[in-house]
Amino acid sequence: MKKELSTLLLILLFSAAHGQKTVVYTWLNYSGTIGTYPVELKIRQTKSADSLWGQYYYTRKGSTALIYLEGRSDAAGASLTESAYNPQLQQHETTGSFQLNAIGGEMLTGSWTGTNGNTLPVQLKRTENESANDFQKWDFRLHLYKGEEENAGGNRQTYTKANQLIIYDPEKKSTRELGGFDEAMYDDYGTIELEDLDFDGYPDLKIPVYYPQAIKNDGAYLYFIYHPQTRQFVSDKDLDELGYLDFNSKTKEIRKSDADGRGNEGDAFYRWVGKKFYLIREVRVYEDSQYTFYTEYAIRNGKSVKIKTYQK
């Protein structure tokens, strides 16, 4: 009883000392159909708020043909408006809307309506297990303080920084403090995102951080992988080094993209083996070539080994 009271007291004291709650987003992945068309959908919930944001794509068009979602949800259901990029108009335009049951359950059902009034049924199933809902009850707080960093102009400037993550597990009635970082935040409040990064069905954790001294690539994520056996989040420094990443629950691949703004760009794809990820292929284009260049890798003795290169 004393241990439970001391843990609760720690959470209350932490909340009082840091009045602004850390914003917690949860990403959920759904796979299914709109009408007869297979789709992959990814939606972001905000804890203690009704706002939604997300994206989806038709599998026949591929994950680069994204359609973006924005809307609201309550106990009765979710309303979302979609938009897609129109290359002829060179802008995003509204292309349809969804009426669905409440976000977070195992199934998402309802209807999609296009701008022409055409309506199709929606049947989607969540890829994460029930822990996605359990984590909504956990308390995640970043320890924030004001600190100086050098900005891109070479001057010292004060930013909101974070150097500790405190996690309260209500089932175990335990609190864990994660450190080993000291980074600037984009805003005066901290943000945490829960997303299944290693595709094991359990949400992992990432913290967006800001690099004010950088002119390009001025931000990244700190990544923490959840270990269900110990109910602990563990920092993954190898993921941290890659920065911004896209996690595809359908292909079970991680994508790292880069571009220099002159037509030289590419994607590197990684795949998990256990709790370690490996480079499996690269796809690149160059401003002075009409070809796309491919490199494929095999995983041998714990390393990615180049086995094939070609262009087409």
SVG drawing of the C-alpha trace seen along z (x, -y; Angstrom):
<svg xmlns="http://www.w3.org/2000/svg" viewBox="-24 -35 52 50">
<polyline fill="none" stroke="black" stroke-width="0.4" points="0.0,0.0 2.8,-2.4 4.5,-1.7 1.3,-2.4 0.8,-5.7 4.4,-6.8 4.0,-6.1 0.8,-8.0 2.4,-10.9 5.2,-11.0 2.8,-11.3 0.8,-14.1 3.9,-16.0 5.2,-15.7 1.9,-17.0 1.9,-19.9 5.4,-20.9 4.8,-20.7 1.3,-22.0 1.3,-21.6 0.5,-18.0 2.6,-16.2 0.6,-15.8 0.3,-12.1 -0.6,-10.9 -1.5,-7.3 -1.1,-6.0 -3.4,-3.1 -3.1,-1.1 -6.1,0.5 -6.2,2.8 -9.3,3.5 -11.5,2.2 -13.4,-0.8 -16.1,0.8 -14.1,3.6 -10.8,1.7 -8.1,2.8 -6.7,0.0 -4.2,-0.7 -5.2,-3.4 -3.2,-5.1 -5.0,-7.3 -3.7,-9.5 -5.7,-10.0 -4.9,-12.7 -5.3,-11.6 -8.0,-13.6 -9.0,-15.4 -11.3,-14.6 -9.1,-15.7 -8.0,-13.1 -5.4,-13.2 -4.3,-10.4 -3.6,-9.1 -4.4,-6.1 -3.6,-4.7 -5.1,-2.2 -2.8,0.8 -2.9,1.0 -1.5,-2.5 1.2,-2.1 2.1,-3.9 3.4,-7.0 -0.1,-7.9 -1.2,-9.1 -4.6,-10.6 -4.8,-12.7 -7.4,-12.7 -8.6,-15.2 -11.6,-15.2 -13.0,-14.6 -14.2,-11.6 -16.4,-11.0 -18.1,-8.0 -20.7,-8.0 -18.2,-7.8 -15.8,-9.6 -16.2,-12.1 -13.2,-12.6 -12.6,-14.7 -10.0,-13.6 -7.8,-15.5 -5.3,-14.6 -2.8,-16.4 -3.9,-17.5 -0.9,-17.8 -2.8,-19.8 -3.8,-22.4 -0.6,-21.9 -2.6,-21.9 -4.5,-19.7 -8.2,-19.4 -11.0,-17.7 -11.9,-14.3 -14.3,-12.7 -15.4,-12.1 -15.8,-9.2 -18.5,-8.5 -17.2,-5.7 -17.7,-4.1 -15.5,-5.3 -11.8,-5.2 -9.8,-2.7 -11.8,0.5 -10.7,3.6 -12.9,2.8 -13.6,-0.4 -16.8,-0.3 -19.0,-2.9 -19.1,-4.6 -17.0,-6.7 -18.7,-9.4 -16.9,-11.0 -17.4,-14.6 -19.7,-13.3 -22.0,-11.8 -21.0,-8.2 -21.0,-6.2 -19.1,-3.0 -19.0,-0.8 -15.9,-0.7 -14.5,2.4 -11.2,2.0 -9.4,4.1 -6.8,2.8 -3.4,4.4 -2.3,3.6 -3.4,5.8 -5.5,4.7 -2.4,3.1 -3.1,0.1 -6.1,-0.7 -4.4,0.3 -1.7,-2.3 -4.4,-5.0 -4.5,-4.5 -0.8,-5.0 0.6,-8.3 3.5,-9.7 5.2,-12.9 8.3,-14.7 10.4,-16.6 10.6,-20.1 12.9,-23.0 14.2,-26.2 17.7,-25.9 19.9,-27.7 21.0,-26.3 22.8,-27.8 20.5,-28.6 21.2,-28.5 22.5,-32.0 25.2,-31.1 23.5,-33.0 22.4,-31.6 18.7,-31.3 16.4,-29.9 14.2,-26.9 12.0,-24.5 14.0,-21.3 13.3,-17.8 15.8,-15.5 13.6,-12.8 10.5,-10.8 8.4,-9.6 6.0,-6.7 3.4,-5.4 2.0,-1.9 -1.4,-1.8 -1.6,2.0 1.7,2.6 1.3,-0.7 4.9,-1.4 6.8,-4.4 9.9,-4.4 12.1,-7.3 13.9,-7.2 16.9,-9.5 20.0,-9.6 18.8,-12.6 18.7,-16.4 16.9,-17.9 15.0,-21.0 11.3,-20.7 9.4,-22.3 6.9,-24.0 6.6,-25.0 5.1,-21.6 6.4,-18.1 5.0,-15.6 5.0,-11.8 3.8,-9.5 2.8,-5.9 3.2,-3.8 4.0,-0.1 7.6,-0.6 8.7,3.0 5.4,4.5 4.9,6.9 1.4,5.6 2.5,3.4 2.8,-0.3 6.3,-1.7 7.2,-5.3 8.9,-8.2 9.6,-11.8 9.9,-14.5 12.9,-16.8 14.2,-20.0 17.8,-20.9 17.8,-24.7 21.4,-25.0 20.6,-23.1 19.6,-24.8 18.4,-21.6 17.1,-18.5 16.4,-20.5 14.5,-17.8 14.3,-14.1 12.8,-11.5 14.1,-9.7 12.8,-6.1 11.9,-3.7 10.9,-0.1 8.4,1.6 9.4,5.0 6.1,6.8 7.9,9.4 9.2,6.6 6.6,4.0 9.4,1.5 10.3,-0.9 14.0,-0.7 15.9,-3.4 17.0,-2.4 20.0,-4.5 20.3,-3.0 16.9,-4.2 17.7,-7.6 20.6,-8.0 18.2,-7.6 16.0,-10.6 12.6,-10.8 11.3,-7.5 8.1,-6.0 6.9,-2.7 4.7,-0.6 2.6,1.9 1.5,3.6 5.0,4.4 6.6,4.5 9.3,2.2 11.0,-1.1 11.7,-3.7 14.3,-6.5 14.0,-9.2 16.4,-11.9 16.5,-14.6 18.8,-17.5 16.1,-19.7 17.9,-19.4 16.4,-16.1 18.8,-13.7 16.7,-11.7 16.2,-8.2 14.7,-5.8 16.4,-3.2 14.3,-0.3 14.9,1.7 13.4,4.8 13.4,6.1 14.9,9.4 14.0,9.8 14.7,6.4 17.4,5.4 16.7,3.9 18.7,4.3 19.0,2.5 17.4,4.6 17.3,2.3 17.8,-1.2 16.1,-3.1 17.6,-6.3 17.2,-8.8 19.6,-11.5 19.1,-14.8 21.4,-13.8 20.0,-10.4 16.7,-9.1 17.1,-5.8 16.1,-4.6 18.9,-2.9 18.3,0.1 20.5,1.9 19.5,5.0 21.0,6.5 20.9,9.8 21.2,10.3 24.2,12.5 25.9,13.0 24.2,10.1 25.0,7.7 23.5,6.2 25.5,7.5 25.1,6.0 24.0,8.7 22.6,6.9 22.6,3.6 20.6,2.6 18.9,-0.3 15.7,-0.6"/>
</svg>
